[in-house]
Amino acid sequence: MIGFQHHALDSAIVFFFNKFCGKSVFLDTLALIFLSVDALRTAILVALVVGIWEYGKIKNDISANKRVLMILFSVVLTLGAIEILNALIDSPRPVVTHEKLINSPIITPDTKPLWKDGWVRNPKHGSFPSDTVALLSTIAIGLFFWNKTLGAFAILFVFFVGILPRLYFGLHYPSDMAIGFIISLLSSWFVEKVNIFNSLSKRILSFQNRYPYIFGTAGFYLAYVIADKFILLRKLPVWIKVMLSK
């Protein structure tokens, strides 16, 4: 793997936000909720995308349905690039590199599982780039392409519930998340500019008109998988390997 050295400014920004950690049960718990509960983070953005799809169906607005498919294509490209970089680049989290300097949250019986089981179980997983921020940003950018007001809200939402908690707990450097955002922006731009994605969206919509039940079922399941941050697909190879091992 390729070692990656973060700039001193990266660490300084992490230390600035992390200094507030462990001083307030309210702030620690709020940050832990946004950090660990996908239903209050990723699922909200996915629900906004589903809303665009339903709007398109009710208003007979094909452009709205195409926008949803474009967001999906962008998500696939973004996470594909992120997974490749994560596999090639070795970049420990700040909480690992600066373990003695990073403050931990105040743990209560209700929040202990969120912290211990949600993040400390795997703190050595590479931090560069941030896959969660990249996923959230891709969805937010797609929402912005459809409606600027909704998109601006989504981008602010990503900043407050996706980026700040990771700085607050020392789980990502700013550059980790900045690169994740840039990748999401490039993926979204690429999908917009390359005509093959427009042609593919037309074929998918044609399939949907012919097989609405199959498409609706698959669409719901796909929305669930995205809201769950593709945890099933990311863990499935490991589970299969265990099942088949002697």
Residue pairs with C-beta under 8 A, 6 or more apart in sequence:
1 87
1 88
1 89
1 90
2 88
2 89
2 90
3 89
3 90
3 91
4 89
4 90
4 91
4 128
6 91
6 173
6 175
7 175
9 174
10 173
10 174
10 175
11 94
11 98
11 173
13 167
13 173
13 174
14 94
14 98
14 102
14 167
14 170
14 172
14 173
14 174
15 98
15 101
17 164
17 167
17 168
18 94
18 102
18 103
18 167
18 168
18 169
18 170
19 103
20 27
20 168
21 27
21 28
21 31
21 102
21 103
21 104
21 105
21 168
21 169
21 170
22 28
22 103
22 104
22 105
22 106
23 106
24 106
25 106
25 108
27 168
28 105
28 106
28 111
29 105
29 108
29 110
29 111
31 105
31 164
31 165
31 168
31 169
32 105
32 111
32 114
32 115
32 118
32 165
33 40
33 114
34 40
34 41
34 160
34 161
34 162
34 165
35 114
35 118
35 119
35 165
35 166
35 169
35 171
36 114
36 115
36 118
36 119
37 114
38 227
38 228
38 229
39 227
40 161
41 136
41 161
41 162
42 132
42 135
42 136
42 226
42 227
42 228
42 229
43 227
44 157
45 136
45 139
45 140
45 143
45 154
45 157
45 158
46 139
46 223
46 226
46 227
47 227
48 139
48 143
48 150
48 154
49 68
49 71
49 139
49 142
49 143
49 223
50 68
50 223
52 64
52 65
52 67
52 68
52 143
52 146
53 64
53 65
53 68
53 219
55 61
55 64
56 62
56 63
56 64
56 65
56 67
56 68
57 65
62 205
64 146
65 205
66 198
66 201
66 202
66 205
67 142
67 145
67 146
69 197
69 200
69 201
69 204
69 205
70 142
70 145
70 188
70 191
70 192
70 197
70 201
71 138
71 139
71 142
71 143
72 222
73 191
73 197
73 200
73 201
74 138
74 141
74 142
74 184
74 187
74 188
74 190
74 191
75 135
75 138
75 139
75 187
75 226
77 187
77 190
77 191
78 134
78 135
78 138
78 183
78 184
78 187
78 188
79 131
79 134
79 135
79 230
81 183
81 187
82 129
82 131
82 134
82 180
82 183
83 131
85 128
85 129
86 126
86 128
86 129
86 131
89 126
89 128
90 126
91 126
91 127
91 128
91 176
92 124
92 126
92 127
93 123
93 124
93 125
93 127
93 170
93 171
93 172
94 102
94 127
94 170
94 171
94 172
94 173
95 102
95 123
95 169
95 170
95 171
96 123
96 124
98 170
102 169
102 170
103 170
104 115
104 169
105 111
105 115
105 169
107 115
107 116
119 169
119 171
123 171
127 171
127 172
127 173
127 176
128 173
128 175
128 176
128 179
129 176
129 177
129 179
129 180
129 183
130 166
130 172
130 176
130 177
130 179
130 180
131 180
131 229
132 162
132 166
132 180
132 229
133 158
133 162
133 163
133 166
133 172
133 176
133 177
133 180
133 181
134 180
134 181
134 183
134 184
135 184
135 226
135 229
136 158
136 162
137 155
137 158
137 162
137 180
137 181
137 184
137 185
138 184
138 187
138 188
139 154
140 151
140 154
140 155
140 157
140 158
141 151
141 155
141 184
141 185
141 188
142 151
142 188
143 150
143 151
143 154
144 150
144 151
144 152
144 154
144 155
145 151
145 188
145 192
162 177
163 177
165 171
166 172
166 177
167 174
191 197
207 215
208 215
225 232
225 233
